[in-house]
Amino acid sequence: MSFAAATCAAVLATLAPVSLQQSSAAAEPAHPVAGHTAAHRAADVITGHATELYPEGVAWDPTRRAFLVGSASQGNLSVIGQDGSVKELAPSIGKVSTLGIRVDVARNRILVAYSDFWVRQRLDVGDQPPTSGVAVFALDTGELQRRIDVAGGRERTFANDLTVDRRGNIYVTDSVYDTVQRIGLDGKVSPVATDPRFAADIVGLNGIVWHPDGYLLAVRYDTGAMFRITPGAPADRRVREVRLPKPLVGTDGLGLRADGSLIVVTNSIGAAVGVPGGVDAVTALDSDDGWRSAEFTTRVDPWPTNGPTTVAVTPFGDYALSGQVGELLAGRVSDLITLRRIPTAAAPSGSPTNSPSTPTSPTSEENDR
């Protein structure tokens, strides 16, 4: 995997506009909207181009009515408009990958997990110690406000994804560590749950969401095991494995819908780094017992665009991001970024579905913020 672009500025390109639809229930933002046109219909596929950006994480920004993405190679933060335009919001924060992203509207924050786990394996990072943390940016300006270290001096660290609860506590997964960590509003880092089932040699615990009923859902990339994590519960009941119809190997990002169902994005990207078994697919799950078990409700397998990594839930539906991270891992070059809307209708396994989905409301997680 070439990370030669880790210290380069992004070269941004804009596609011709596509038809858009503004939600009638949404108020106009206070500042200009990237790629926003009021009188058109939301696109099923949004395509953008940015030289060697390789975004892995995405979040919907309701204030800009646009998508926010990080960069596996450049360590910056960008805005992708509904027309596919790409514009840098915050410059690189160093020789790191910017990965999972959450928008905390209530506190005017953009929260970004970052790590040099992949970078240091392919670039000379000098005397930089193993680095993982959460970067906090001002939502309105994109200004970096603080960086919070979660590596704690460990020799191996890989902060990969994060989520936030109603009170503003941040929860972070580290894909090679056995502990999910919490960051309070004061910036203090503390362990939430430690379990030997979390740790891995390469990519273990990855996607994570906060459920409004007071617990976390997280999934391992390499085994596809899902866990319900209840902060504050007795140690012997804090972590429970969720019973699934089958493991969701290759799980990268998660999205919780307003109706309580969970979107799980899986991919085959890990095969390039020794973690085989994943497939490019998007699965919706639901639970009737408080996520002690779950059932698949819809599944698109294979996903029409290679290498989906995560999902953003918007007023126009759920969009899976394919930022060509697999190309980066394979040492190839691409500038393509694809956001594809997830159909709500079920599709037979093995049959891609490209029909438009019905727009949905923002997720409970987004409403918490």
Beta strands, then each sheet from edge to edge (+ up, - down):
strand 1: 12-13
strand 2: 45-50
strand 3: 58-61
strand 4: 66-69
strand 5: 77-80
strand 6: 86-90
strand 7: 97-104
strand 8: 109-115
strand 9: 132-138
strand 10: 144-149
strand 11: 159-164
strand 12: 170-174
strand 13: 179-183
strand 14: 189-194
strand 15: 205-211
strand 16: 215-220
strand 17: 226-229
strand 18: 239-242
strand 19: 251-256
strand 20: 262-266
strand 21: 281-286
strand 22: 295-300
strand 23: 308-314
strand 24: 317-322
strand 25: 336-341
sheet 1: 1+ 2- 25+ 24- 23+
sheet 2: 3+ 4- 5+ 6-
sheet 3: 7+ 8- 9+ 10-
sheet 4: 11+ 12- 13+ 14-
sheet 5: 15+ 16- 17+ 18-
sheet 6: 19+ 20- 21+ 22-
end
